[in-house]
Amino acid sequence: METIPRIEARTAPARGEESILLVEDEEELAAAVAEMLSSLGYRVVAQTSGVDALDTFRSAPDEFDLVITDQTMPGITGKELAAEIVRIRPDIPIVLCTGFSDAVTTEGAKGIGIRELVMKPLMLQDLSAMIRRVFDKNGRTS
């Protein structure tokens, strides 16, 4: 008797309508992640400069429901950006993405207001679940 390989059923990625400020200095990656998030229904403002992202946030801090930022960027790190954003609006959830596991610890990240620490590469299913988890912890539902 031949065994038929079992295929794991994956649930559809979680969707939302919130507004996200995405900060990623690699243009292609920023565009790809912004497209992923937009395909899930989110309104996305993508910035490839941490300094520009901070200016964007300062000009309209209540326009964003979530900030997703890369850690390693020229000019300002993701941790530094997060600290500045939290000074402006302490309730904003921030997700820090990094490709280096020792660049920042979970405890250190949470100490400056970062809600989630995510390792790259970002996969659609994982990213969508993490975003919903952050919003659910923050009392938001789509």
DSSP file (Angstrom, degrees, kcal/mol; ACC not computed):
  #  RESIDUE AA STRUCTURE BP1 BP2  ACC     N-H-->O    O-->H-N    N-H-->O    O-->H-N    TCO  KAPPA ALPHA  PHI   PSI    X-CA   Y-CA   Z-CA
    1    1 A M              0   0    0      0, 0.0     2,-0.3     0, 0.0     0, 0.0   0.000 360.0 360.0 360.0 129.6    0.0    0.0    0.0
    2    2 A E        -     0   0    0      1,-0.0     2,-0.4     0, 0.0     0, 0.0  -0.628 360.0-130.9 -84.6 135.3    1.4    3.4   -1.0
    3    3 A T        -     0   0    0     -2,-0.3    -1,-0.0     3,-0.0     3,-0.0  -0.722  13.7-141.7 -87.7 131.2    1.5    6.1    1.5
    4    4 A I        -     0   0    0     -2,-0.4     2,-0.0     1,-0.0    -1,-0.0  -0.804  27.3-112.6 -91.3 127.0    0.1    9.5    0.4
    5    5 A P        -     0   0    0      0, 0.0     2,-0.4     0, 0.0    -1,-0.0  -0.329  29.8-124.1 -60.9 137.6    2.1   12.4    1.8
    6    6 A R        -     0   0    0     -2,-0.0     2,-0.6     1,-0.0    -3,-0.0  -0.690  19.0-151.1 -85.0 131.7    0.2   14.4    4.3
    7    7 A I        -     0   0    0     -2,-0.4     2,-0.3     0, 0.0    -1,-0.0  -0.910  15.3-129.5-106.0 123.7   -0.1   18.1    3.5
    8    8 A E        -     0   0    0     -2,-0.6     2,-0.5     1,-0.1    -2,-0.0  -0.537  20.6-130.1 -70.8 129.3   -0.4   20.4    6.5
    9    9 A A        -     0   0    0     -2,-0.3     2,-0.4     1,-0.0    -1,-0.1  -0.704  22.5-156.2 -81.0 125.1   -3.3   22.8    6.1
   10   10 A R        -     0   0    0     -2,-0.5     2,-0.1     1,-0.0    -1,-0.0  -0.833  14.7-122.9-102.1 140.6   -2.2   26.3    6.8
   11   11 A T        -     0   0    0     -2,-0.4     3,-0.1     1,-0.1    -1,-0.0  -0.427  38.1 -91.6 -76.3 157.0   -4.7   28.9    7.9
   12   12 A A        -     0   0    0      1,-0.1    -1,-0.1    -2,-0.1     3,-0.1  -0.375  53.4 -91.7 -65.6 146.4   -5.1   32.0    5.8
   13   13 A P        -     0   0    0      0, 0.0    -1,-0.1     0, 0.0   112,-0.1  -0.292  48.0-100.7 -58.5 143.3   -2.8   34.9    6.9
   14   14 A A        -     0   0    0    111,-0.3     2,-0.2    -3,-0.1   117,-0.1  -0.397  42.1-152.4 -65.2 141.2   -4.5   37.2    9.4
   15   15 A R        +     0   0    0     -2,-0.1     2,-0.3    -3,-0.1   127,-0.2  -0.689  17.7 169.9-113.8 166.7   -5.8   40.4    7.9
   16   16 A G        -     0   0    0     24,-2.0   116,-0.0    -2,-0.2   112,-0.0  -0.966  35.5-138.4-163.0 177.3   -6.3   43.9    9.2
   17   17 A E        +     0   0    0     -2,-0.3    26,-0.1    25,-0.1    24,-0.1   0.312  60.3 122.0-125.6   2.7   -7.1   47.5    8.3
   18   18 A E        -     0   0    0     24,-0.1    25,-2.5     1,-0.1     2,-0.5  -0.091  64.9-108.0 -70.0 168.7   -4.7   49.4   10.6
   19   19 A S  E     -a   43   0A   0     23,-0.2    46,-3.0    25,-0.1    47,-1.2  -0.860  34.4-166.7-102.0 128.6   -2.1   51.8    9.5
   20   20 A I  E     -ab  44  66A   0     23,-3.3    25,-2.6    -2,-0.5     2,-0.7  -0.950  17.4-149.7-121.9 132.2    1.6   50.7    9.7
   21   21 A L  E     -ab  45  67A   0     45,-2.6    47,-2.8    -2,-0.4     2,-0.5  -0.907  22.8-164.1 -95.1 115.8    4.8   52.7    9.5
   22   22 A L  E     -ab  46  68A   0     23,-2.7    25,-2.9    -2,-0.7     2,-0.5  -0.891   6.7-169.6-106.5 128.1    7.4   50.4    8.0
   23   23 A V  E     +ab  47  69A   0     45,-3.0    47,-2.1    -2,-0.5     2,-0.3  -0.952  22.5 144.8-124.1 112.8   11.0   51.3    8.2
   24   24 A E        -     0   0    0     23,-2.3     6,-0.2    -2,-0.5    49,-0.1  -0.948  36.1-153.4-149.2 121.6   13.6   49.2    6.2
   25   25 A D  S    S+     0   0    0     -2,-0.3     2,-0.8    47,-0.2    23,-0.1   0.695  77.8  84.5 -76.0 -17.9   16.7   50.7    4.6
   26   26 A E  S  > S-     0   0    0      1,-0.2     4,-2.9     2,-0.0     5,-0.2  -0.768  71.9-152.6 -85.6 112.6   16.9   48.1    1.8
   27   27 A E  H  > S+     0   0    0     -2,-0.8     4,-2.5     1,-0.2     5,-0.2   0.874  90.6  48.2 -55.9 -45.7   14.6   49.5   -0.8
   28   28 A E  H  > S+     0   0    0      1,-0.2     4,-2.3     2,-0.2    -1,-0.2   0.910 114.5  46.4 -64.1 -41.1   13.6   46.1   -2.4
   29   29 A L  H  > S+     0   0    0      2,-0.2     4,-2.8     1,-0.2     5,-0.3   0.907 111.3  51.9 -67.3 -41.5   12.9   44.6    1.0
   30   30 A A  H  X S+     0   0    0     -4,-2.9     4,-2.5     1,-0.2    -2,-0.2   0.927 112.1  46.6 -59.3 -45.1   10.9   47.6    2.0
   31   31 A A  H  X S+     0   0    0     -4,-2.5     4,-2.2    -5,-0.2    -2,-0.2   0.900 113.2  49.0 -64.7 -41.1    8.8   47.4   -1.2
   32   32 A A  H  X S+     0   0    0     -4,-2.3     4,-2.2     2,-0.2    -2,-0.2   0.924 114.4  43.7 -66.2 -45.2    8.3   43.6   -0.8
   33   33 A V  H  X S+     0   0    0     -4,-2.8     4,-2.8     2,-0.2     5,-0.2   0.903 112.9  52.4 -68.4 -40.1    7.2   43.8    2.9
   34   34 A A  H  X S+     0   0    0     -4,-2.5     4,-2.6    -5,-0.3    -1,-0.2   0.907 110.5  48.6 -60.7 -41.2    5.0   46.9    2.2
   35   35 A E  H  X S+     0   0    0     -4,-2.2     4,-2.3     2,-0.2    -2,-0.2   0.905 110.7  50.9 -65.2 -41.6    3.3   44.9   -0.6
   36   36 A M  H  X S+     0   0    0     -4,-2.2     4,-0.7     2,-0.2    -2,-0.2   0.948 113.5  44.5 -58.2 -49.7    2.8   41.9    1.7
   37   37 A L  H ><>S+     0   0    0     -4,-2.8     5,-1.8     1,-0.2     3,-0.8   0.895 112.2  51.5 -65.0 -41.1    1.2   44.1    4.3
   38   38 A S  H ><5S+     0   0    0     -4,-2.6     3,-1.9     1,-0.2    -1,-0.2   0.879 103.7  58.6 -62.6 -37.6   -1.0   45.9    1.8
   39   39 A S  H 3<5S+     0   0    0     -4,-2.3    -1,-0.2     1,-0.3    -2,-0.2   0.726 103.0  54.5 -65.5 -19.3   -2.2   42.5    0.4
   40   40 A L  T <<5S-     0   0    0     -3,-0.8   -24,-2.0    -4,-0.7    -1,-0.3   0.400 127.4 -99.5 -92.4   1.0   -3.4   41.8    3.9
   41   41 A G  T < 5S+     0   0    0     -3,-1.9    -3,-0.2     1,-0.3    -2,-0.1   0.357  77.1 136.8 101.3  -5.1   -5.5   45.0    4.0
   42   42 A Y      < -     0   0    0     -5,-1.8     2,-0.6    -8,-0.1    -1,-0.3  -0.431  55.8-125.9 -75.8 149.8   -3.1   47.2    6.0
   43   43 A R  E     -a   19   0A   0    -25,-2.5   -23,-3.3   -26,-0.1     2,-0.4  -0.867  36.8-163.7 -90.6 123.2   -2.4   50.8    5.1
   44   44 A V  E     -a   20   0A   0     -2,-0.6     2,-0.6   -25,-0.2   -23,-0.2  -0.929  25.0-171.2-121.9 131.4    1.4   51.1    4.8
   45   45 A V  E     -a   21   0A   0    -25,-2.6   -23,-2.7    -2,-0.4     2,-0.4  -0.980  22.1-160.7-112.4 114.5    3.7   54.0    4.8
   46   46 A A  E     -a   22   0A   0     -2,-0.6     2,-0.4   -25,-0.2   -23,-0.2  -0.830  10.1-175.8-102.4 133.7    7.2   52.7    3.9
   47   47 A Q  E     -a   23   0A   0    -25,-2.9   -23,-2.3    -2,-0.4     3,-0.0  -0.974  19.3-162.6-124.9 140.7   10.4   54.6    4.7
   48   48 A T  S    S+     0   0    0     -2,-0.4     2,-0.4   -25,-0.2   -25,-0.1   0.318  78.7  62.5-102.7   6.8   13.9   53.6    3.8
   49   49 A S     >  -     0   0    0      1,-0.1     4,-2.5    24,-0.1     5,-0.2  -0.997  67.6-150.3-132.7 128.8   15.5   56.0    6.2
   50   50 A G  H  > S+     0   0    0     24,-0.5     4,-2.2    -2,-0.4     5,-0.1   0.874 102.5  52.7 -62.3 -37.1   15.1   55.9   10.0
   51   51 A V  H  > S+     0   0    0      2,-0.2     4,-2.0     1,-0.2    -1,-0.2   0.924 111.3  45.6 -65.2 -44.6   15.6   59.7   10.2
   52   52 A D  H  > S+     0   0    0      2,-0.2     4,-2.6     1,-0.2    -2,-0.2   0.882 111.0  54.1 -64.6 -38.0   12.8   60.2    7.5
   53   53 A A  H  X S+     0   0    0     -4,-2.5     4,-2.7     2,-0.2    -2,-0.2   0.901 107.3  50.3 -62.9 -41.0   10.6   57.7    9.3
   54   54 A L  H  X S+     0   0    0     -4,-2.2     4,-2.8     2,-0.2    -1,-0.2   0.911 110.7  49.1 -64.1 -41.7   11.0   59.7   12.6
   55   55 A D  H  X S+     0   0    0     -4,-2.0     4,-2.0     2,-0.2    -2,-0.2   0.917 111.4  50.0 -61.4 -43.6   10.1   62.9   10.8
   56   56 A T  H  X S+     0   0    0     -4,-2.6     4,-0.9     2,-0.2    -2,-0.2   0.920 113.1  45.8 -60.8 -45.0    7.0   61.2    9.2
   57   57 A F  H >< S+     0   0    0     -4,-2.7     3,-0.8     1,-0.2    -2,-0.2   0.919 110.7  52.9 -66.0 -43.6    6.0   59.9   12.7
   58   58 A R  H 3< S+     0   0    0     -4,-2.8    -1,-0.2     1,-0.2    -2,-0.2   0.869 106.7  53.9 -59.0 -36.8    6.5   63.3   14.3
   59   59 A S  H 3< S+     0   0    0     -4,-2.0    -1,-0.2     1,-0.2    -2,-0.2   0.736 131.4   8.8 -73.8 -21.2    4.4   65.1   11.7
   60   60 A A    X<  +     0   0    0     -4,-0.9     3,-1.8    -3,-0.8     4,-0.3  -0.327  67.9 163.2-155.4  64.7    1.4   62.7   12.3
   61   61 A P  G >  S+     0   0    0      0, 0.0     3,-0.8     0, 0.0    -3,-0.1   0.771  78.5  54.4 -62.3 -26.8    1.9   60.5   15.4
   62   62 A D  G 3  S+     0   0    0      1,-0.2    -5,-0.0    -5,-0.1    -2,-0.0   0.492  91.0  76.0 -86.2  -2.1   -1.8   59.6   15.7
   63   63 A E  G <  S+     0   0    0     -3,-1.8     2,-0.4    -6,-0.2    -1,-0.2   0.595  87.2  71.7 -80.9 -10.9   -2.0   58.4   12.1
   64   64 A F    <   -     0   0    0     -3,-0.8   -44,-0.2    -4,-0.3     3,-0.1  -0.866  48.8-176.2-115.5 142.0   -0.2   55.1   12.8
   65   65 A D  S    S+     0   0    0    -46,-3.0     2,-0.3    -2,-0.4   -45,-0.2   0.594  78.4  12.4-101.4 -18.2   -1.3   52.0   14.7
   66   66 A L  E     -b   20   0A   0    -47,-1.2   -45,-2.6    26,-0.1     2,-0.4  -0.987  59.0-148.4-158.8 146.7    2.0   50.2   14.6
   67   67 A V  E     -bc  21  94A   0     26,-2.0    28,-3.0    -2,-0.3     2,-0.5  -0.992  10.5-171.4-120.3 128.9    5.6   50.7   13.7
   68   68 A I  E     +bc  22  95A   0    -47,-2.8   -45,-3.0    -2,-0.4     2,-0.4  -0.985  18.3 175.9-116.8 120.0    7.7   47.9   12.2
   69   69 A T  E     -bc  23  96A   0     26,-2.9    28,-3.2    -2,-0.5   -45,-0.2  -0.956  31.0-124.6-131.6 146.1   11.4   48.8   12.0
   70   70 A D  E     - c   0  97A   0    -47,-2.1    28,-0.2    -2,-0.4     3,-0.1  -0.496  19.4-142.2 -73.7 152.3   14.7   47.2   11.0
   71   71 A Q  S    S+     0   0    0     26,-2.0     7,-2.6     1,-0.2     2,-0.9   0.925  84.5  58.0 -81.5 -49.9   17.4   47.3   13.7
   72   72 A T        +     0   0    0     25,-0.3   -47,-0.2     5,-0.2    -1,-0.2  -0.736  69.6 135.4 -95.3 105.6   20.5   47.8   11.5
   73   73 A M        -     0   0    0     -2,-0.9     2,-0.1    -3,-0.1   -24,-0.1  -0.979  55.8-100.5-142.9 152.3   20.2   51.0    9.5
   74   74 A P  S    S+     0   0    0      0, 0.0     2,-0.9     0, 0.0   -24,-0.5  -0.483 101.7  14.5 -71.8 145.9   22.5   53.9    8.7
   75   75 A G  S    S+     0   0    0     -2,-0.1     2,-0.3   -25,-0.1   -26,-0.0  -0.265 132.6  21.1  91.0 -49.5   22.0   57.1   10.7
   76   76 A I  S    S-     0   0    0     -2,-0.9   -26,-0.2    -3,-0.0     2,-0.1  -0.969  75.7-130.2-153.6 134.0   19.8   55.7   13.5
   77   77 A T     >  -     0   0    0     -2,-0.3     4,-2.7    -5,-0.1    -5,-0.2  -0.369  30.2-109.4 -80.5 165.5   19.3   52.1   14.7
   78   78 A G  H  > S+     0   0    0     -7,-2.6     4,-2.8     1,-0.2     5,-0.2   0.881 120.5  52.6 -60.4 -38.9   15.9   50.6   15.1
   79   79 A K  H  > S+     0   0    0     -8,-0.3     4,-2.3     2,-0.2    -1,-0.2   0.918 110.8  46.7 -63.6 -43.0   16.3   50.7   18.9
   80   80 A E  H  > S+     0   0    0      2,-0.2     4,-2.0     1,-0.2    -2,-0.2   0.914 113.3  49.1 -64.7 -42.4   17.1   54.4   18.8
   81   81 A L  H  X S+     0   0    0     -4,-2.7     4,-2.6     1,-0.2    -2,-0.2   0.929 110.8  50.7 -61.4 -45.8   14.2   55.0   16.5
   82   82 A A  H  X S+     0   0    0     -4,-2.8     4,-2.7     1,-0.2     5,-0.2   0.913 108.5  51.9 -59.1 -44.1   11.9   53.1   18.8
   83   83 A A  H  X S+     0   0    0     -4,-2.3     4,-1.5     1,-0.2    -1,-0.2   0.899 111.8  46.5 -61.1 -41.2   13.0   55.1   21.8
   84   84 A E  H  X S+     0   0    0     -4,-2.0     4,-1.4     2,-0.2    -1,-0.2   0.905 112.7  49.3 -67.4 -42.0   12.3   58.4   20.0
   85   85 A I  H  X S+     0   0    0     -4,-2.6     4,-2.9     1,-0.2    -2,-0.2   0.907 109.2  52.0 -64.9 -41.7    8.9   57.2   18.8
   86   86 A V  H  < S+     0   0    0     -4,-2.7    -1,-0.2     1,-0.2    -2,-0.2   0.829 105.1  56.5 -65.5 -31.9    7.9   56.0   22.3
   87   87 A R  H  < S+     0   0    0     -4,-1.5    -1,-0.2    -5,-0.2    -2,-0.2   0.880 112.7  42.0 -63.6 -36.7    8.9   59.4   23.7
   88   88 A I  H  < S+     0   0    0     -4,-1.4    -2,-0.2     1,-0.3    -1,-0.2   0.910 138.1   8.1 -75.5 -44.0    6.4   61.0   21.3
   89   89 A R    ><  -     0   0    0     -4,-2.9     3,-1.7    -5,-0.1    -1,-0.3  -0.765  64.5-170.4-143.7  92.1    3.7   58.4   21.8
   90   90 A P  T 3  S+     0   0    0      0, 0.0    -4,-0.1     0, 0.0    -1,-0.1   0.701  83.4  57.8 -59.8 -23.1    4.2   55.9   24.6
   91   91 A D  T 3  S+     0   0    0      2,-0.1    -5,-0.1    -5,-0.1    22,-0.0   0.545  76.1 113.6 -87.1  -6.1    1.3   53.7   23.6
   92   92 A I    <   -     0   0    0     -3,-1.7     2,-0.3    -7,-0.2   -26,-0.1  -0.478  66.9-129.1 -71.5 127.1    2.4   52.9   20.0
   93   93 A P        -     0   0    0      0, 0.0   -26,-2.0     0, 0.0     2,-0.4  -0.578  26.3-164.3 -74.7 138.2    3.3   49.3   19.5
   94   94 A I  E     -cd  67 114A   0     19,-0.6    21,-2.6    -2,-0.3    22,-1.3  -0.981  10.2-161.4-127.2 135.3    6.7   48.8   17.9
   95   95 A V  E     -cd  68 116A   0    -28,-3.0   -26,-2.9    -2,-0.4     2,-0.5  -0.967  10.0-153.8-115.0 129.2    8.1   45.6   16.3
   96   96 A L  E     -cd  69 117A   0     20,-2.6    22,-3.0    -2,-0.5     2,-0.4  -0.905   6.5-160.9-106.9 126.0   11.8   45.4   15.8
   97   97 A C  E     +cd  70 118A   0    -28,-3.2   -26,-2.0    -2,-0.5     2,-0.3  -0.873  16.6 168.2-106.0 137.1   13.2   43.2   13.0
   98   98 A T  E     - d   0 119A   0     20,-2.4    22,-2.3    -2,-0.4     3,-0.0  -0.997  36.7-157.1-147.1 150.5   16.7   42.0   13.0
   99   99 A G  S    S+     0   0    0     -2,-0.3     2,-0.6    20,-0.2    20,-0.1   0.448  84.7  73.8 -99.0  -5.0   18.9   39.5   11.1
  100  100 A F    >   -     0   0    0      1,-0.1     3,-1.2     2,-0.0     4,-0.5  -0.941  64.5-161.1-116.0 114.4   21.3   39.3   14.0
  101  101 A S  T 3  S+     0   0    0     -2,-0.6     3,-0.3     1,-0.3    -1,-0.1   0.772  92.5  46.6 -67.8 -25.6   20.2   37.4   17.0
  102  102 A D  T 3  S+     0   0    0      1,-0.2    -1,-0.3     3,-0.1     3,-0.1   0.413  87.7  87.6 -97.3   4.0   22.7   38.9   19.4
  103  103 A A  S <  S+     0   0    0     -3,-1.2     2,-0.3     1,-0.3    -1,-0.2   0.834 106.2   2.3 -69.4 -31.6   22.2   42.5   18.2
  104  104 A V  S    S-     0   0    0     -4,-0.5    -1,-0.3    -3,-0.3     2,-0.2  -0.984  71.6-132.6-154.9 143.1   19.4   43.0   20.7
  105  105 A T     >  -     0   0    0     -2,-0.3     4,-2.5    -3,-0.1     5,-0.2  -0.634  24.0-120.4 -95.3 157.3   17.8   40.9   23.5
  106  106 A T  H  > S+     0   0    0     -2,-0.2     4,-2.6     1,-0.2     5,-0.2   0.911 116.0  49.4 -60.1 -42.5   14.1   40.5   24.0
  107  107 A E  H  > S+     0   0    0      1,-0.2     4,-1.7     2,-0.2    -1,-0.2   0.920 111.7  47.9 -64.8 -43.3   14.4   41.9   27.5
  108  108 A G  H  > S+     0   0    0      2,-0.2     4,-0.6     1,-0.2    -1,-0.2   0.886 112.4  49.9 -63.6 -39.1   16.4   44.9   26.2
  109  109 A A  H ><>S+     0   0    0     -4,-2.5     5,-2.3     1,-0.2     3,-1.2   0.934 110.7  47.9 -65.4 -47.0   13.9   45.5   23.5
  110  110 A K  H ><5S+     0   0    0     -4,-2.6     3,-1.4     1,-0.3    -1,-0.2   0.818 101.8  66.7 -65.1 -29.3   10.9   45.4   25.8
  111  111 A G  H 3<5S+     0   0    0     -4,-1.7    -1,-0.3     1,-0.3    -2,-0.2   0.744 104.8  42.7 -64.0 -23.7   12.6   47.7   28.2
  112  112 A I  T <<5S-     0   0    0     -3,-1.2    -1,-0.3    -4,-0.6    -2,-0.2   0.256 130.5 -89.6-106.7  12.2   12.4   50.5   25.6
  113  113 A G  T < 5S+     0   0    0     -3,-1.4   -19,-0.6     1,-0.3     2,-0.4   0.521  75.4 145.8 100.1   5.8    8.8   49.8   24.5
  114  114 A I  E   < -d   94   0A   0     -5,-2.3    -1,-0.3    -6,-0.2   -19,-0.2  -0.653  30.5-164.9 -78.6 128.3    9.3   47.3   21.7
  115  115 A R  E     +     0   0A   0    -21,-2.6     2,-0.3    -2,-0.4   -20,-0.2   0.835  68.3  19.0 -84.8 -34.4    6.4   44.8   21.8
  116  116 A E  E     -d   95   0A   0    -22,-1.3   -20,-2.6    -7,-0.1     2,-0.5  -0.992  57.6-152.8-140.5 145.6    7.9   42.1   19.5
  117  117 A L  E     -d   96   0A   0     -2,-0.3     2,-0.4   -22,-0.2   -20,-0.2  -0.985  22.9-169.9-116.5 120.9   11.4   41.1   18.3
  118  118 A V  E     -d   97   0A   0    -22,-3.0   -20,-2.4    -2,-0.5     2,-0.3  -0.928  14.7-137.8-120.1 134.4   11.3   39.4   14.9
  119  119 A M  E     -d   98   0A   0     -2,-0.4   -20,-0.2   -22,-0.2   -22,-0.0  -0.697  37.9 -90.2 -88.3 140.0   14.1   37.6   13.1
  120  120 A K  S    S+     0   0    0    -22,-2.3     2,-0.1    -2,-0.3    -1,-0.0  -0.565  95.1  66.8 -80.9 154.3   14.5   38.0    9.4
  121  121 A P  S    S-     0   0    0      0, 0.0     2,-0.5     0, 0.0    -2,-0.1   0.514  77.7-143.6 -76.9 153.5   13.7   36.7    6.9
  122  122 A L        -     0   0    0     -2,-0.1     2,-0.4    -4,-0.1    -2,-0.1  -0.750  11.8-159.9 -89.7 125.7   10.0   37.8    7.3
  123  123 A M     >  -     0   0    0     -2,-0.5     4,-3.1     1,-0.1     5,-0.3  -0.855  22.7-125.0-105.5 142.7    7.5   35.2    6.1
  124  124 A L  H  > S+     0   0    0     -2,-0.4     4,-2.8     1,-0.2     5,-0.3   0.901 108.5  47.5 -53.7 -50.4    3.9   36.3    5.3
  125  125 A Q  H  > S+     0   0    0      1,-0.2     4,-2.0     2,-0.2  -111,-0.3   0.924 116.8  43.2 -59.9 -46.6    2.2   33.8    7.6
  126  126 A D  H  > S+     0   0    0      2,-0.2     4,-2.5     1,-0.2    -2,-0.2   0.910 114.8  49.7 -66.7 -42.7    4.5   34.6   10.6
  127  127 A L  H  X S+     0   0    0     -4,-3.1     4,-2.4     2,-0.2    -2,-0.2   0.923 111.7  47.8 -63.3 -45.4    4.4   38.4   10.0
  128  128 A S  H  X S+     0   0    0     -4,-2.8     4,-2.1    -5,-0.3    -1,-0.2   0.908 113.5  47.5 -64.3 -41.6    0.6   38.5    9.8
  129  129 A A  H  X S+     0   0    0     -4,-2.0     4,-2.3    -5,-0.3    -1,-0.2   0.909 111.9  50.2 -65.3 -42.0    0.2   36.4   13.0
  130  130 A M  H  X S+     0   0    0     -4,-2.5     4,-2.4     2,-0.2    -2,-0.2   0.906 109.5  50.8 -63.9 -41.9    2.7   38.5   14.8
  131  131 A I  H  X S+     0   0    0     -4,-2.4     4,-2.5     1,-0.2    -1,-0.2   0.931 111.5  47.2 -62.7 -45.5    0.9   41.7   13.8
  132  132 A R  H  X S+     0   0    0     -4,-2.1     4,-3.0     1,-0.2    -1,-0.2   0.894 110.5  53.4 -63.4 -38.5   -2.5   40.4   15.0
  133  133 A R  H  X S+     0   0    0     -4,-2.3     4,-2.3     2,-0.2    -1,-0.2   0.917 109.8  48.0 -61.3 -43.6   -0.9   39.2   18.3
  134  134 A V  H  X S+     0   0    0     -4,-2.4     4,-1.3     2,-0.2    -2,-0.2   0.930 114.6  45.4 -62.8 -45.7    0.5   42.7   18.9
  135  135 A F  H  <>S+     0   0    0     -4,-2.5     5,-3.3     1,-0.2     4,-0.2   0.895 111.6  51.9 -66.5 -38.7   -2.8   44.4   18.1
  136  136 A D  H ><5S+     0   0    0     -4,-3.0     3,-1.2     1,-0.2    -1,-0.2   0.896 109.5  49.5 -64.8 -39.2   -4.7   41.9   20.3
  137  137 A K  H 3<5S+     0   0    0     -4,-2.3    -1,-0.2     1,-0.2    -2,-0.2   0.798 110.3  52.5 -66.0 -27.5   -2.4   42.5   23.2
  138  138 A N  T 3<5S-     0   0    0     -4,-1.3    -1,-0.2    -5,-0.2    -2,-0.2   0.408 121.9-108.4 -89.3   1.4   -3.0   46.2   22.6
  139  139 A G  T < 5S+     0   0    0     -3,-1.2     2,-0.4     1,-0.3    -3,-0.2   0.698  76.3 130.6  81.6  18.9   -6.8   45.8   22.7
  140  140 A R      < +     0   0    0     -5,-3.3     2,-0.4    -6,-0.1    -1,-0.3  -0.850  30.5 179.4-107.2 142.2   -7.3   46.3   19.0
  141  141 A T              0   0    0     -2,-0.4  -125,-0.1    -3,-0.1    -9,-0.0  -0.993 360.0 360.0-135.8 146.2   -9.3   44.1   16.7
  142  142 A S              0   0    0     -2,-0.4  -126,-0.0  -127,-0.2    -1,-0.0   0.483 360.0 360.0 -76.6 360.0  -10.0   44.5   13.0
